[in-house]
Amino acid sequence: MLKNLRRFLVVGEKEIFRELAEILVLAEEANSLLFHIIVENYKGKALAEAMLTIRMLEKKSDDIAFKVGEDITGGAVNIGTHCPTC
C-alpha cells in the first residue's frame, strides 16, 4: 500500500513525510531519555545535561514542524489532485 501511495506523491509531499518521520525519531529519542531519567533516578549534573538534551530535541522538532507548516501553506502539498478515479 505504501508503494502505491508513493507513486502519487510529488517531491514536496515526500519531503514533508520525511520531515514528519524525523520528528517521530526525535520524539522517540526524547522519550527514551526521559525514561532513563526516571528509571535511573538522574540527579545533579546528569539530570541537567539530560534535560538540556531533551530541550534541544524538542527545539529541533519544533523547527521541523514549523517548516512543515510553512511548506503545506506554501503549496508543497496539492490537496485533492492525486485521486486517479476522481
N, C-alpha and C positions, 0 to 999 in steps of 0.2 A: 504494500500500500504506500509506503514512504517513497519508493521509487516512482510510482505513478504521480505522487504529489510533486516530487522534484522536477518532473518534466514541465509542470505548469508554472513554476516559479521563475521570475525574472531575477537578474543579478541583485538588485536592491533588496528583494524579498529574501533571497538566500543569505545575504549579509545580515539582515535582521534576525533570521533564525539562528545564524552562527553566534551573533551577539547575545541573544536570549540564552543560548546554550552556555555561553561563557558566564552569564550571570548565575546560572544554576551551579556551575562548577565553583564559583566564588562563594556562593551560599553554603554549599556542601563543606568547603574548607573552613569557613567561619563556624559552622555548626559543629564540626569535628573538634575544632579548637576549644569552643565553649564547653563541649562535653568533657574534654580533658581538664579544663579549668575546674569544673565541678567535681569530677571523679577523683582527681589527684589533689584537690584542695590547694590550688596555687595560692601563694602568698607573696607579699612584698614585690621585689623586682620582677620575678617571674610572672606574677599576675599583671603588673603594669605593662610589661612587654607583650603579653598575650592580648590584653585589651587593646593596646595600640595596633597590633596586627589585625584584630577584628575590625577596628575603626577604619583602617586602611582598606581592607577588603570591602567594607560597606561603601566607602567613598568611591572605590573603583566600580563597584556595582551600580551606584547611583549615577556615575558619569556615563556608563554604558546605557543605562535606562533612559537618561536624558537624550543621548544621541539617537536611540531607537525612536523615542517620541518625535524628535525633530525629523528623522528620516520618514516616519509614517505621515506626519503632517506636511512634509515637504514633497510628497508624491512618490516615494520609493515603492509604495505598495499600491497596486491597481486593484481596487476592490471591485469584484463582480465581473472581471474581464476574462477569467480563466475557465469558466464553465463551458465545456465543449458542447453541451446539449442545450444551452440556454439561447 
